Amino acid sequence: MAAKRAERLVNLVIALLSTRQYVTAARIRATVPGYEADDGTDRADEAFKRMFERDKAELREMGVPLETGRTSVFDTEDGYRIARADYELPEIHLTGEEAAAVGLALRLWESAQLAGAAQSALVKLRAAGVDVDSARSLPIKPRLDRGEAAFEPCYAAARDRRRLQFDYQRPDEDTAVRRDVQPWGVVAWRGRWYLVGQDLDRRAPRVFRLSRVVGTPKAVGPAGAFEPPADLDLTAVVAGQQGQGEEHLVVVRARPGTAVGLRRHATSLGPADDDSGQVEDRLQLRTTEPWALADQIAAHGADVVVEAPTSMRDAVVARLTRLAALEVPA
């Protein structure tokens, strides 16, 4: 959504929340910033009507309870309002496990770019009475694999709508190639971080895996230099391009109640007994990036065991062996 349109919708919601009376379209046009001014011409009237109808439809599609009616019997024109009681969200109630998950997520965002947003979310949750302990001692330290130095510059450039230049090395190339991109956004997909944007040299949308960026990307030019497509779905773009490789089938066994992330993309093959007689869940996974899936499986430790193929089992065992060899501070 364009910034001006989003700002206009926010102004409209605020205006309709601030009164109990129904507000006519003419009053909205005169008081809410962003609408076509009334200059007495038919063209301006038609432009306002089309814009206002689109805004009403979008608010209703987003779940905003927009009401139509008249404040009194003497009114000759319908107006609009938003009932605050229907609009406001209910109180937040988290279980102990959910609160712990929120605290863990907050600890992932350790960079200066995102620490402010995480702290703001934490303050709001605590103000609402939610007990979130972001400092709880954990057996492992959560870490967001952000592609080393590439994550923060890419994130900042996409946020500020600035052109981005960086060196990128594909697996089938011997040297890195300079890329000039309009960054649309950064998104995680199947355990990897990707930059989605318009490649200015190739004049087409492209997906870049952050771990393949060489050096530190550099933002150039002014902020607000471009706008991403209005209907952009970053995850769909990445899935569409990354899903074009050779597909691999992997069968794993997972303990009941574990590996929630893997189960979202898995096909259940039914229960199975392990060597000790304990019932486990057999899952089939599909991937075009087996090395990334090996990282995900290894992150679950003993809760997930690879059944087939042997190459995937060996890759996971190798990762766990390296992890076990690391010296863990006391």
Secondary structure, DSSP 8 states (H G I E B T S, - for coil): --HHHHHHHHHHHHHHHS-SS-EEHHHHHHHSTTS----S-HHHHHHHHHHHHHHHHHHHHTT--EEEE-SSTT--S-EEEE-HHHHS-------HHHHHHHHHHHHH--SHHHHHHHHHHHHHHHHTT----TT---SS------TGGGHHHHHHHHHHT-EEEEEE--TT-SS-EEEEEEEEEEEEETTEEEEEEEETTTTEEEEEEGGGEEEEEEEES-TT-----TT--HHHHHHHHHTTS--EEEEEEE-TT--HHHHHTEEEEEEEE-TTS-EEEEEEEEES-HHHHHHHHHHTGGGEEEEE-HHHHHHHHHHHHHHHHS----
